[in-house]
Amino acid sequence: MSRRAALYARVSTAHQEQDQTVDSQLAAIERAATTLGLVVPADRSYVDDGFSGSRLDRPGLDAMRDAAADGLIDIVLVYGPDRLARNFVHQHVIVEELTKRGVEVHFIERPIGERAEDRLLLQMQGVIAEYERAKSIERTRRGMRHKVRSRQTLPFSKPPYGYAILRTVDAPRGVVLIDEVEDEHV
């Protein structure tokens, strides 16, 4: 009897979507499926484009979990643990939920076995993914703060009520001014 396979892939930003990193994940997963002798039907490909791995409410993930709950999947192929979730607790919850439903979770990047050492490695990868996400957020915040302080960019794209952005030849990125009409209401 052949196993009913599914795949899950995720990218979190529009930039990653444009760079087609989800396509590279899908290609790697499909190669692994072929190597394992599995066929993944088109309706069992669950992809979340532009959804953060720090959230559990993702349409593709929800659909995959529903299919598992309905007994439609025996194995799900995922590129790596960080594609499943960027939060260690979320990752653990999803893997445990699927396993309890009889669904094997197979990570392409580093398959996890049944040994205690394999489970420890999965947990460590989850913690590292969460750490990487926190560091990325901090670097982005620091970079944006630096750009605002050095007047390379404004702290917002649409000014708050009572303010306006004036773009000129001398200030193509814009200068923040008080909007005289709105200012009367503030």
Secondary structure, 3 states (H helix, E strand, C coil): CCCCEEEEEEECCHHHHHCCHHHHHHHHHHHHHHHCCCCCCHHHEEEEECCCCCCCCCHHHHHHHHHHHCCCCCEEEECCHHHHCCCHHHHHHHHHHHHHCCCEEEECCCCCCCCHHHHHHHHHHHHHHHHHHHHHHHHHHHHHHHHHHCCCCCCCCCCCCCEEEECCCCCCCCEEEECHHHHCCC
